[in-house]
Amino acid sequence: MLAETLLPLGKLDPGLREPDTPLHIADFGRLSVQAEELGYDAVLVEETKDDPYQCMALGAAATTSVGFATSAAMAFPRSPTVTAMSAWSLQKLSNGRFTLGLGTQVRGHIQRRFGIPWHPPAPWMRDYINAMRAVWDTWQNQTPLDFTSEHYNLNLMVPLFDPGPIDHPKVPVHITAIGPNMCALAGELADGVRLHPVCTSRYIEEAVMPALDRGAKRTGRDSSAIEVCLKPLVGTAANDAELAQVAETVRARVAFYLSTPSYRRTFELHGWGEIAEQAARLSKAKKWDELPSLVHDEMLHTVATLGTYDTMATKLTERFGHLLDRIEYSMAVTNPDEADVLTTILRKLQATNRDQ
C-alpha cells in the first residue's frame, strides 16, 4: 500500500509545536518536506479551512518526490473548467505528482453554504469529470472543445485561456464514496475511490467491491485497476495504558458516525441498524454525552483499529492489506524517537500489496 498523510491535522513537526495544533497554511511547504523525509508516499489536504489547491502548490514547490492529492476538494461549487485549470497547474508544477480527489458534499452544504441548486450526485459527478477531461483534451491535443451533457455545455476555448500541453497530462481523478451509486461511478470512470473512515473491511468486501465491479462493467474496465483508498479510523499510543485512554476518544468518534444517517449503511451491514437509529434520536435531542455508551466494544473494535505503535502496522495490514491500494496514516511526532517509530510503521504498510 502507498502510505499517505493528511497534513492539515497538524500531526507532524518534531519539537516545534504541540501535536494537535492546527496547521497554518504558511507551514504547508515546510511540513511537506518533512513528510517526504519521513518516507510518506503522498501528502493529502482536505477542503475545510484553507483552499486545498493553494496548499498543494506550496507543498509541490517545496518538494521533489512526494505525491500530492486533494482529499477531497469540493467539485460542484466550482465549474469543471475552473477545477481543470487548478489541477493542470498543479500537475505542471509538481512534474506529474498530483492526484485530483473530488467530493460531492451533502445537500445542506450545497444549497445553504455554497448557494447552488442540488442535483443527484452520481450523474452530476459523471458529467463533471467528463467535462474536465474534455477541457484537458482540448489543452493537450488542441481538440475543439465540444462537450454537452445534462449539467454542462462547454464549447468555447480561445487561445488566451488555453494553457497548452504539459508533460504529464494524465491527471488521476479520485472520487469520495460510501454508497453504491458513487462507488459504481468510481468503477465506471474514476482512477480511484476514496472511502469514508467508517468503512470496515467487511463493508469494503461486501458493498464497495461489488459496486466497483458493476460500474467497471459499464465501460469495459477492470475494477482492479481502480485504486481503493481509505483513511481508517485508528487509535494508537506507545503503551496499553495510554491506548486505553485513546480508545475512549475513538469511541466518541465512532458514536458520532453512528448517529449520522449518511454513514448508517456500514452499521446496518453489521446488524447495528437499531442502535444507529437510537443514536440518531439522541443526536437530534442534543444528548451528546449519551452517544458513546451506545458504542459497545465489539462495534468499537470493528469500526476502528486500535493498537500500540509496535502492533499498528500489523493490525492494519491484516485488516485492510488485501483490500486497499492507498492507506492514510498519521500520528503525532514530537521528537526523533517518534519519527523513527512512524517511519517503521510506514515501511511496514508500504510493503503490503492489495494484489498479493
C-alpha positions in Angstrom: 0.0 0.0 0.0 1.0 3.6 -0.5 1.2 5.4 2.8 -0.4 8.9 2.8 -0.8 11.6 5.4 -3.3 14.4 5.8 -1.2 17.4 6.7 -4.0 19.7 7.9 -4.3 17.6 11.0 -1.1 19.2 12.2 0.4 15.9 13.4 3.9 16.5 12.2 6.7 18.9 13.1 9.1 17.4 15.7 9.7 19.7 18.6 8.2 22.8 17.0 4.6 22.7 18.1 2.1 20.8 20.1 0.9 17.7 18.2 -2.7 18.8 17.9 -2.1 22.5 17.0 -4.0 23.2 13.7 -1.8 23.6 10.7 -1.2 27.1 9.4 -1.1 27.4 5.6 2.3 29.1 5.9 3.8 25.9 7.3 2.5 23.7 4.5 5.6 23.7 2.3 8.0 23.0 5.2 5.8 20.2 6.6 5.5 18.7 3.1 9.3 18.5 3.1 9.2 16.7 6.4 6.6 14.2 5.2 8.9 13.5 2.3 11.8 12.9 4.6 9.8 10.7 6.9 9.0 8.4 4.0 5.4 9.1 3.1 4.3 8.4 -0.5 1.9 11.3 -0.6 0.6 14.3 1.2 -3.1 15.0 1.2 -5.2 18.0 2.1 -8.9 18.2 2.7 -11.1 21.3 2.0 -12.0 22.7 5.3 -10.4 26.0 6.4 -7.9 26.7 3.6 -8.1 26.4 -0.2 -6.7 23.0 -1.0 -5.2 23.9 -4.3 -3.2 26.7 -2.8 -1.9 24.3 -0.2 -0.9 21.8 -2.9 1.0 24.5 -4.7 3.0 25.3 -1.6 3.9 21.7 -1.0 4.7 20.8 -4.6 7.0 23.8 -5.0 9.0 22.8 -1.8 9.5 19.1 -2.6 10.9 16.8 -5.3 9.4 13.3 -4.9 6.4 13.0 -2.6 3.0 12.9 -4.2 0.1 15.3 -3.5 -3.6 14.9 -3.6 -6.8 16.7 -2.6 -8.8 14.5 -0.2 -11.1 15.9 -1.2 -11.8 19.2 -2.9 -15.4 20.1 -3.5 -16.4 19.6 -7.1 -19.8 21.2 -7.6 -19.3 24.7 -6.2 -16.5 25.1 -8.9 -17.1 24.9 -12.6 -15.3 21.9 -14.2 -13.2 24.3 -16.2 -12.0 26.1 -13.1 -11.1 22.8 -11.4 -9.5 21.6 -14.6 -7.2 24.6 -14.6 -6.2 24.2 -10.9 -5.4 20.5 -11.5 -3.5 21.3 -14.7 -1.3 23.9 -13.0 -0.6 21.6 -10.1 0.3 18.7 -12.4 2.7 21.0 -14.2 4.2 22.4 -11.0 4.7 19.0 -9.4 6.0 17.2 -12.5 3.2 14.7 -12.5 2.9 14.1 -8.7 -0.7 15.4 -8.3 -3.9 13.4 -7.9 -7.2 15.2 -8.0 -9.6 13.9 -5.3 -13.1 15.3 -5.6 -16.0 15.1 -3.2 -19.7 15.9 -3.7 -20.8 17.3 -0.3 -24.2 16.8 1.2 -27.4 18.6 0.2 -27.5 21.1 3.0 -24.0 22.4 2.3 -24.5 22.6 -1.4 -27.7 24.6 -1.0 -27.1 26.6 2.1 -23.3 27.1 2.3 -22.5 27.3 -1.5 -25.8 28.6 -2.6 -26.3 26.4 -5.7 -29.1 24.0 -6.7 -28.9 20.4 -5.6 -28.9 17.5 -8.0 -28.4 13.8 -7.5 -24.6 13.5 -7.0 -23.6 10.4 -9.1 -25.0 11.7 -12.5 -23.7 15.2 -11.7 -20.2 13.9 -10.9 -20.2 11.8 -14.1 -20.8 15.0 -16.2 -18.3 16.9 -14.1 -15.4 14.5 -14.6 -16.2 14.1 -18.3 -16.4 17.8 -18.8 -13.0 18.3 -17.1 -11.4 15.6 -19.3 -12.8 17.3 -22.4 -11.1 20.5 -21.3 -7.9 18.7 -20.7 -8.1 17.1 -24.1 -8.5 20.5 -25.7 -5.5 21.9 -23.9 -3.2 18.9 -24.6 -4.3 17.8 -28.1 -5.9 21.0 -29.5 -9.2 19.1 -29.9 -12.1 21.5 -30.4 -14.0 21.8 -27.1 -17.5 20.4 -27.6 -18.9 18.8 -24.5 -22.7 18.6 -24.0 -24.4 16.9 -21.1 -27.3 17.4 -18.7 -25.3 19.7 -16.4 -22.6 21.3 -18.6 -22.3 22.6 -22.1 -18.8 23.6 -23.0 -17.8 24.8 -26.5 -15.6 27.9 -26.1 -11.8 27.8 -25.6 -9.9 30.8 -27.0 -6.1 30.9 -27.2 -5.9 33.5 -24.4 -7.3 31.0 -21.9 -5.7 27.8 -23.3 -2.5 26.9 -21.2 -1.5 24.4 -23.8 0.1 20.9 -23.3 2.1 19.7 -20.3 4.5 16.8 -19.8 2.1 14.8 -17.6 -1.4 15.3 -19.0 -2.9 12.2 -17.3 -4.3 13.7 -14.1 -5.6 10.8 -11.9 -9.1 11.5 -10.6 -10.3 10.0 -7.4 -13.8 10.5 -6.0 -15.1 10.1 -2.5 -17.8 7.5 -2.0 -19.6 5.3 0.5 -22.9 4.5 -1.2 -23.4 2.1 -4.1 -24.1 4.7 -6.8 -20.9 6.7 -6.1 -18.8 3.5 -5.7 -20.2 2.3 -9.1 -19.4 5.6 -10.7 -15.8 5.3 -9.4 -15.7 1.9 -11.1 -17.1 3.4 -14.3 -14.7 6.3 -14.9 -12.5 7.3 -12.0 -8.9 6.3 -11.3 -9.6 5.8 -7.6 -12.2 5.7 -4.9 -11.6 7.4 -1.5 -13.7 5.7 1.1 -15.0 7.2 4.4 -13.2 6.2 7.6 -16.4 4.4 8.8 -16.0 1.7 6.1 -15.0 -1.6 7.7 -13.1 -4.3 5.9 -16.4 -6.3 5.6 -18.2 -3.3 4.2 -15.5 -2.9 1.6 -15.6 -6.5 0.6 -19.4 -6.9 0.6 -20.6 -3.5 -0.6 -17.8 -1.4 -2.1 -16.1 -4.0 -4.3 -19.3 -5.4 -5.9 -20.3 -1.8 -6.7 -16.9 -1.0 -8.3 -17.2 -4.2 -10.4 -20.7 -3.2 -11.5 -19.6 0.2 -12.6 -16.5 -1.0 -14.3 -18.5 -3.4 -16.5 -20.4 -0.4 -17.9 -17.3 0.8 -19.6 -15.5 -2.5 -20.1 -12.9 -1.7 -17.4 -11.1 -4.0 -15.0 -12.0 -2.9 -11.5 -8.7 -4.0 -10.1 -7.1 -1.0 -11.9 -9.1 1.4 -9.7 -7.2 2.5 -6.6 -9.0 1.8 -3.4 -8.1 4.4 -0.7 -9.0 4.7 2.9 -8.2 6.8 6.0 -9.0 4.2 8.6 -10.3 5.2 12.0 -7.4 4.4 14.3 -6.4 4.7 17.9 -2.8 4.3 18.8 -0.4 5.0 21.7 3.0 4.0 23.0 1.7 1.5 25.6 -1.6 -0.2 26.7 -2.3 2.3 29.5 -2.2 5.2 27.1 -4.1 3.3 24.5 -7.0 2.7 26.9 -7.4 6.5 27.2 -7.1 7.0 23.5 -9.8 4.3 22.9 -12.4 6.4 24.7 -11.8 9.3 22.4 -12.1 6.9 19.4 -15.3 5.5 20.9 -16.8 9.0 20.9 -15.8 9.5 17.2 -17.5 6.2 16.3 -20.6 7.4 18.2 -20.7 10.5 16.0 -20.6 8.4 12.9 -23.2 6.0 14.4 -25.6 8.9 14.8 -25.1 10.2 11.2 -27.7 8.8 8.7 -25.2 9.1 5.8 -23.0 6.5 7.4 -25.7 4.1 8.5 -25.0 1.6 5.8 -21.9 0.2 7.5 -23.6 -0.2 10.8 -26.6 -1.9 9.3 -24.4 -4.3 7.5 -23.1 -5.4 10.8 -26.5 -5.7 12.4 -26.4 -2.5 14.3 -29.2 -0.6 12.5 -31.4 -0.2 15.5 -28.5 1.2 17.6 -27.8 3.7 14.8 -31.4 4.8 14.9 -31.2 5.2 18.7 -28.0 7.3 18.2 -29.7 9.5 15.7 -32.5 10.2 18.1 -30.0 11.1 20.8 -28.2 13.4 18.4 -31.4 15.2 17.4 -32.1 15.7 21.1 -28.5 17.1 21.5 -27.8 14.4 24.2 -24.2 14.2 23.0 -22.8 12.8 26.3 -25.0 9.7 26.0 -23.9 8.7 22.5 -20.6 7.0 23.4 -22.4 4.5 25.7 -24.1 3.1 22.6 -20.8 2.0 21.1 -20.1 -1.4 22.7 -16.6 -2.9 22.5 -17.4 -5.2 19.5 -18.6 -2.2 17.5 -15.6 -0.1 18.6 -13.0 -2.7 17.5 -14.9 -3.4 14.3 -15.1 0.1 13.1 -11.8 1.3 14.5 -8.3 -0.3 14.6 -6.7 0.1 18.0 -3.2 -0.9 18.9 0.1 0.2 20.3 2.8 1.7 18.0 4.5 -1.7 17.7 1.3 -3.5 16.6 -0.4 -0.9 14.5 1.1 -1.7 11.1 0.4 -5.4 11.6 -3.2 -4.8 12.6 -3.9 -2.5 9.7 -2.2 -4.9 7.2 -4.3 -7.9 8.5 -7.5 -5.9 8.3 -7.0 -3.9 5.1 -3.9 -5.2 3.3 -5.8 -7.3 0.8 -8.3 -4.5 0.1 -6.5 -1.2 -0.2 -4.0 0.4 -2.6 -3.5 3.5 -0.5 -3.9 4.0 3.2 -3.8 7.3 5.0 -2.0 7.2 8.3 -0.7 9.9 10.6 0.5 10.0 14.2 1.9 12.7 16.5 5.7 13.2 16.0 7.3 15.5 18.6 10.8 14.0 18.8 13.3 11.9 16.8 12.3 8.7 18.5 8.7 9.1 17.5 9.8 10.0 14.0 11.7 6.7 13.8 8.5 4.8 15.1 6.4 6.5 12.4 8.9 5.6 9.7 9.0 2.0 10.8 5.2 1.9 10.6 5.2 3.4 7.1 7.7 0.9 5.8 5.6 -2.0 7.0 2.5 -0.6 5.5 4.3 0.1 2.2 5.4 -3.5 2.0 1.7 -4.6 1.6 0.2 -5.1 -1.8 -3.5 -5.4 -2.4 -2.9 -8.0 -5.2 -0.7 -10.2 -3.1 
